[in-house]
Amino acid sequence: MAIKVEHELHTRRKGRNNGVGLLLVGFVAIVFGLTIVKVLNLEHIAEFERTDHALRPQLLPTDAEVEAQTNAAPATTEDSE
C-alpha cells in the first residue's frame, strides 16, 4: 500500500488548470454562439458565402436578376404636395 500525499504545488496547479480550462470553454462557447447568431440572421446562404472577402463571379447577380429587382421596385414620386 502506497501512501499518497498530494503536495501543495500540485493543488495550486490543478486550480490554475481548471481556471484555464474554463476560460477556453467560455471562449469556444462565445465563438460558437456568435456563429449561430450570424447564420440564423441570414436569409439566404449566398449572403453567408459573400462574407469570405473573395470575389467569386458565380455569386454576382445576373443581368436578369438586376432587371427583376429594378422592375419590382415601386416608383416613387417626389411631389408630395
Residue frames as qw, qx, qy, qz and C-alpha x, y, z in Angstrom:
[[0.000, 0.889, 0.458, 0.000, 0.00, 0.00, 0.00],
 [0.428, 0.245, 0.009, 0.870, 1.37, 3.30, -1.07],
 [0.128, -0.724, -0.415, 0.536, 0.68, 6.41, 0.89],
 [0.344, 0.518, 0.379, 0.685, -0.32, 9.17, -1.48],
 [0.198, -0.732, -0.286, 0.586, 0.11, 12.69, -0.21],
 [0.440, 0.731, 0.310, 0.420, -0.57, 15.48, -2.68],
 [0.450, -0.169, -0.113, 0.870, 1.87, 18.34, -2.49],
 [0.090, 0.740, 0.318, -0.586, 0.64, 21.91, -2.24],
 [0.004, -0.427, 0.496, 0.756, 2.20, 22.72, -5.62],
 [0.019, 0.189, 0.907, 0.377, 0.01, 20.10, -7.32],
 [0.040, 0.671, 0.677, -0.301, -3.09, 21.55, -5.69],
 [0.047, 0.693, -0.029, -0.719, -2.26, 25.04, -7.00],
 [0.008, -0.230, 0.724, 0.650, -1.52, 23.73, -10.48],
 [0.073, 0.404, 0.905, 0.110, -4.82, 21.85, -10.55],
 [0.071, 0.755, 0.436, -0.484, -6.67, 25.05, -9.66],
 [0.041, 0.593, -0.334, -0.731, -4.88, 27.00, -12.38],
 [0.054, -0.015, 0.880, 0.471, -5.50, 24.27, -14.93],
 [0.106, 0.590, 0.792, -0.119, -9.20, 24.27, -14.08],
 [0.066, 0.761, 0.148, -0.629, -9.29, 28.06, -14.48],
 [0.022, 0.418, -0.595, -0.686, -7.58, 27.94, -17.88],
 [0.092, 0.217, 0.941, 0.243, -9.90, 25.14, -18.96],
 [0.124, 0.710, 0.609, -0.332, -12.96, 27.19, -18.00],
 [0.067, 0.688, -0.161, -0.705, -11.62, 30.19, -19.93],
 [0.025, -0.189, 0.804, 0.564, -11.09, 28.05, -23.04],
 [0.095, 0.448, 0.888, 0.035, -14.57, 26.57, -22.80],
 [0.094, 0.760, 0.353, -0.537, -16.03, 30.07, -22.38],
 [0.036, 0.539, -0.430, -0.723, -14.14, 31.36, -25.43],
 [0.039, 0.062, 0.910, 0.409, -15.32, 28.43, -27.55],
 [0.099, 0.609, 0.758, -0.212, -18.91, 28.99, -26.37],
 [0.099, 0.728, 0.067, -0.675, -18.74, 32.69, -27.34],
 [0.051, 0.360, -0.657, -0.660, -17.37, 31.92, -30.82],
 [0.052, 0.259, 0.947, 0.184, -19.95, 29.17, -31.33],
 [0.106, 0.685, 0.587, -0.419, -22.77, 31.45, -30.17],
 [0.108, 0.649, -0.179, -0.731, -21.70, 34.27, -32.48],
 [0.006, 0.146, -0.832, -0.536, -21.52, 31.86, -35.40],
 [0.078, 0.454, 0.887, -0.025, -25.01, 30.53, -34.73],
 [0.114, 0.740, 0.334, -0.572, -26.45, 34.05, -34.43],
 [0.061, 0.512, -0.448, -0.730, -24.77, 35.12, -37.67],
 [0.002, -0.042, -0.913, -0.406, -26.05, 32.12, -39.60],
 [0.068, 0.559, 0.806, -0.183, -29.60, 32.40, -38.25],
 [0.096, 0.714, 0.167, -0.673, -29.83, 36.10, -39.16],
 [0.019, 0.300, -0.627, -0.718, -29.09, 35.44, -42.83],
 [0.717, 0.327, 0.206, -0.579, -32.00, 34.93, -45.19],
 [0.878, 0.450, -0.139, -0.082, -30.08, 33.15, -47.94],
 [0.860, -0.297, 0.192, 0.367, -26.94, 31.04, -47.84],
 [0.592, 0.571, 0.112, 0.557, -25.47, 33.20, -50.62],
 [0.166, -0.921, 0.099, -0.337, -25.24, 36.08, -48.12],
 [0.765, -0.572, 0.276, 0.105, -23.09, 33.91, -45.88],
 [0.833, 0.159, 0.268, 0.457, -20.86, 32.93, -48.79],
 [0.330, 0.834, 0.061, 0.438, -20.32, 36.58, -49.71],
 [0.414, -0.889, 0.170, -0.100, -18.59, 37.27, -46.40],
 [0.906, -0.165, 0.148, 0.362, -15.45, 35.32, -47.30],
 [0.110, -0.865, 0.211, 0.442, -13.85, 38.51, -48.74],
 [0.343, -0.196, 0.728, 0.560, -13.00, 36.92, -52.07],
 [0.500, 0.419, -0.143, -0.744, -14.60, 37.94, -55.35],
 [0.360, 0.074, 0.919, 0.143, -16.45, 34.99, -56.84],
 [0.236, 0.086, -0.415, -0.874, -18.25, 35.71, -60.12],
 [0.310, -0.301, -0.867, -0.249, -20.85, 32.99, -59.55],
 [0.201, -0.535, -0.654, 0.495, -22.19, 35.00, -56.60],
 [0.034, 0.222, -0.086, -0.971, -22.66, 38.23, -58.54],
 [0.530, 0.500, 0.517, -0.449, -26.24, 38.94, -59.62],
 [0.428, 0.238, 0.673, 0.554, -27.03, 38.26, -63.25],
 [0.066, -0.050, -0.240, -0.967, -28.49, 40.88, -65.59],
 [0.426, -0.423, -0.668, -0.440, -31.91, 39.23, -65.34],
 [0.481, -0.513, -0.597, 0.387, -31.85, 39.43, -61.53],
 [0.203, -0.234, -0.107, 0.945, -30.86, 43.10, -61.65],
 [0.226, -0.196, -0.452, -0.840, -33.68, 43.88, -64.08],
 [0.483, -0.489, -0.713, -0.137, -36.18, 41.99, -61.92],
 [0.404, -0.459, -0.465, 0.640, -35.14, 43.98, -58.87],
 [0.053, -0.148, 0.075, 0.985, -35.37, 47.33, -60.65],
 [0.340, -0.271, -0.586, -0.684, -38.75, 46.46, -62.19],
 [0.496, -0.483, -0.717, 0.077, -40.12, 45.22, -58.86],
 [0.262, -0.254, -0.362, 0.858, -39.21, 48.42, -57.03],
 [0.126, 0.814, 0.564, -0.061, -42.22, 50.71, -56.75],
 [0.336, 0.503, 0.133, 0.785, -41.95, 54.05, -58.47],
 [0.308, -0.628, -0.440, 0.564, -41.73, 56.87, -56.01],
 [0.220, 0.782, 0.256, 0.523, -42.78, 60.38, -56.74],
 [0.425, -0.086, -0.349, 0.830, -41.08, 63.30, -55.14],
 [0.224, -0.356, -0.140, -0.896, -44.15, 65.55, -55.42],
 [0.302, -0.369, -0.836, 0.272, -45.89, 65.22, -52.10],
 [0.098, -0.042, 0.113, -0.988, -47.96, 68.43, -52.23]]
